[in-house]
Amino acid sequence: MRLAVFTGSASGTDRLYAREAASFAAELASRGIGIVYGGGQVGLMGTVADSAVAAGGEVVGVIPSSLDRTEVGHTGLNTLHVVDSMHERKQMMADLADGFVALPGGVGTLEEIFEAWTWLQLGIHEKPVAFLNINGFWDPLLAAIDSLVSAGFLKQDYRDAVIVAGSAAELLDAINRWTPPARKWQDPGERSRI
């Protein structure tokens, strides 16, 4: 099993984020779960990769050539794929992963986890989507998402399908129990049979 881990190319202002990201990566390695991530050696991305490698875990990076030059692609990974574009990066990461996890990060992290969540809702994949909620980092975002449900723009089933956990062990146990929700849109042939 491999999980795509989306997280910041910065480390954040609280050292707790780096400590918990390192702990999460080590926990994945101890359970034999590989990591697919953005391929950089900076910020929490680098922390995750370094910690997993140090713990003997498999780490696969996927980085666009433009970022390979500026973020400096990580050279200590099991595999580093250098691709042409961000779209190619995200597709390869999705293809290589059995699930998606967001650790603290910025707009890139949000964009990646929301795309994975949208693809789940549309039935493009049936893989778990999760937020590691380190020290309540995701609480404001989750409150905004809950307002989408109450305003009628997101069905409760799709909100409930996303795993939110405060620790690596809790998150990984929830992934093991997870089942996908029904797709938002049915194939016209399927609709006629309902």
C-alpha positions in Angstrom: 0.0 0.0 0.0 1.1 3.6 -0.7 -0.4 6.9 0.4 0.0 10.1 -1.4 1.0 12.7 1.2 0.3 16.3 0.5 2.0 18.9 2.7 3.9 22.1 2.7 7.1 23.1 1.0 7.5 25.3 4.1 7.8 24.0 7.7 5.3 26.4 9.3 5.8 28.5 12.4 5.2 25.8 14.9 7.9 23.1 15.3 5.1 20.7 16.2 4.2 20.4 12.6 7.6 19.0 11.6 7.7 16.7 14.6 4.3 15.2 13.9 5.0 15.0 10.1 8.2 13.0 10.9 6.3 10.8 13.3 3.6 10.2 10.7 6.2 9.2 8.1 7.9 6.9 10.5 4.6 5.3 11.4 3.9 4.6 7.7 7.3 3.0 7.3 6.8 0.8 10.4 3.5 -0.5 8.9 5.1 -1.1 5.5 3.1 1.7 3.9 4.9 3.5 1.1 4.7 7.3 0.5 4.1 9.1 -2.8 4.7 12.8 -2.5 5.7 15.9 -4.4 9.4 15.0 -4.6 11.0 18.1 -3.0 13.5 18.2 -0.2 12.2 21.4 1.4 9.7 22.1 4.2 7.4 19.4 5.6 7.7 17.6 2.3 11.4 17.1 2.9 10.7 16.2 6.6 8.2 13.5 5.6 10.6 12.0 3.0 13.7 12.1 5.2 11.9 10.5 8.1 10.3 7.7 6.1 13.7 6.9 4.4 15.5 6.9 7.8 12.9 4.4 9.1 13.4 2.2 6.1 10.2 3.1 4.3 9.5 3.3 0.6 9.3 6.9 -0.7 8.4 7.8 -4.3 8.7 11.4 -5.4 7.0 13.0 -8.4 8.2 16.5 -9.3 7.8 18.7 -12.4 11.1 19.6 -14.0 10.6 23.3 -13.3 10.3 22.6 -9.5 13.1 20.1 -9.6 15.4 23.0 -10.4 13.9 25.5 -7.9 12.8 23.3 -5.0 15.7 20.8 -5.7 14.3 17.4 -6.1 15.1 15.0 -3.3 18.0 12.7 -4.3 17.7 10.3 -1.4 14.4 8.6 -2.4 13.7 5.1 -3.6 12.4 6.7 -6.8 12.1 10.2 -8.1 10.0 10.8 -11.2 10.6 14.1 -13.0 7.6 15.0 -15.2 6.7 17.8 -17.5 3.8 19.5 -15.7 1.8 19.8 -12.5 -1.1 18.0 -14.1 1.2 15.1 -15.0 2.5 15.1 -11.5 -0.9 14.9 -9.9 -2.1 12.2 -12.2 1.0 10.1 -11.6 0.7 10.5 -7.8 -3.0 9.5 -8.0 -2.1 6.4 -10.1 0.6 5.3 -7.7 -1.3 5.9 -4.5 -4.0 3.9 -2.7 -5.2 6.9 -0.7 -4.5 10.6 0.0 -3.5 12.4 3.2 -3.2 16.1 3.8 -0.8 17.3 6.5 -0.4 21.0 7.3 0.4 23.0 4.2 -0.6 25.9 2.0 -2.7 26.5 -1.1 -0.9 23.7 -3.0 -1.7 21.2 -0.3 -5.4 22.4 -0.4 -5.5 22.2 -4.2 -4.2 18.6 -4.2 -6.4 17.2 -1.4 -9.5 18.9 -2.8 -8.9 17.5 -6.2 -8.5 14.0 -4.7 -11.7 14.6 -2.7 -13.6 15.8 -5.8 -12.4 12.8 -7.8 -13.8 10.6 -5.0 -17.1 12.3 -5.1 -17.3 12.0 -8.9 -16.4 8.3 -8.8 -13.1 8.8 -10.7 -11.4 6.8 -7.9 -12.5 4.9 -4.8 -9.6 5.7 -2.5 -9.7 7.2 1.0 -9.1 10.9 1.5 -7.8 12.1 4.9 -6.7 15.1 6.9 -4.1 14.6 9.6 -5.4 17.3 11.9 -2.2 18.1 13.8 -3.1 20.3 16.9 -6.4 21.3 15.2 -4.6 22.8 12.2 -7.5 21.9 9.9 -10.3 22.9 12.2 -11.1 26.3 10.5 -11.2 24.6 7.1 -13.4 21.8 8.4 -15.8 24.4 9.9 -16.0 26.1 6.4 -16.6 22.7 4.8 -19.4 22.0 7.3 -21.0 25.3 6.3 -21.1 23.9 2.7 -23.1 21.0 4.0 -25.5 23.2 5.9 -25.9 25.5 2.9 -26.8 22.6 0.7 -23.7 22.6 -1.5 -22.1 19.4 -0.2 -24.0 16.2 0.8 -23.3 14.9 4.3 -22.3 11.6 2.8 -19.3 13.2 1.0 -18.3 15.1 4.1 -18.5 12.0 6.2 -16.4 10.0 3.6 -13.3 12.1 4.4 -11.2 10.9 7.3 -10.1 13.5 9.9 -7.7 12.2 12.6 -5.4 13.8 15.2 -2.8 11.1 15.2 -1.1 8.8 12.7 -2.3 5.6 14.3 -5.9 6.9 14.4 -5.8 8.0 10.8 -4.3 4.7 9.5 -6.8 2.6 11.5 -9.6 4.7 10.0 -8.2 4.1 6.5 -8.3 0.3 7.2 -12.0 0.6 8.0 -12.9 3.0 5.3 -15.5 2.3 2.5 -16.2 4.6 -0.4 -19.4 6.6 -0.7 -21.8 6.2 -3.6 -20.8 8.3 -6.6 -22.5 11.7 -6.9 -23.5 11.1 -10.5 -24.6 7.8 -11.9 -24.0 6.5 -15.4 -27.2 7.2 -17.5 -27.6 3.4 -17.9 -27.2 2.9 -14.2 -29.8 5.6 -13.4 -32.4 3.9 -15.5 -31.9 0.7 -13.5 -32.4 2.4 -10.1 
